[in-house]
Amino acid sequence: MNIPSNTDLDNFTVTKAYARWAPVYDLVFGAVFERGRQAAVAAAGRLGGRVLEVGVGTGISLPLYSRNCRLCGVDISAPMLRKAQERVAELNLTNVEGLWVMDAAHLSFPDNSFDVVVAQYVITTVPNPEATLDEFARVLKPGGEIVLVSRIGAEAGLRRSLEHWFQPAARKLGWRTEFSFGRYARWTTQSPDMRLIERRAMPPFGHFNLIRFGKDGAESRLDRPETVRAAG
């Protein structure tokens, strides 16, 4: 049995943390992350089709999608997902195909199942971010996109020191403070069919980024830029 370090994440810790967050998540994070959610949904809507939202949580984003998108949602937290199921029923979101309790690093979907995979504030909360990104790429159709909203840790300086100091406490809350963009860049270079399309700053404080990756191997339904649009 592998025992996690004081700063590492494991599924037990994350599941326990988000069971605590479930009753108050929308109240605490609803307004704070609103612009990031809207940006992710808008990016997904450019392609449309069948969309997988990983870490769907309480389903707070689901009503924002066009009814023309066919939505699937997964989350490792059953209490969070019950909130999402209540929201789907209350708002009669008939474009939601289903919601499942599922580990983001072990998705129970066939290869090439989705036109878009969306993960908002997820990658810094999973035990193995690179394996999770690999799963996103696996279930993504050629020509599709991965759309992330993610906290980006500092590379150096005072903020980097503060993030390192706070990480043991952050682990108990269910996320990482130390996660530089370099990890995304390395993953992209090791994934020959994936390319970075866009990275731009998101509030609060510009510490979060909207990040889009495209999967090669088929013609996209949209003309996508050849160069990355960087944060700024």
Secondary structure as UniProt FT lines:
FT   TURN            6..7
FT   HELIX           11..21
FT   TURN            22..24
FT   HELIX           25..29
FT   TURN            30..33
FT   HELIX           34..47
FT   STRAND          50..54
FT   TURN            57..58
FT   TURN            60..61
FT   HELIX           62..64
FT   TURN            67..68
FT   STRAND          70..75
FT   HELIX           78..91
FT   TURN            94..95
FT   STRAND          96..101
FT   TURN            104..105
FT   TURN            111..112
FT   STRAND          114..120
FT   HELIX           123..125
FT   HELIX           129..139
FT   STRAND          140..151
FT   HELIX           157..173
FT   HELIX           181..189
FT   TURN            192..193
FT   STRAND          194..202
FT   TURN            205..206
FT   STRAND          208..215
//
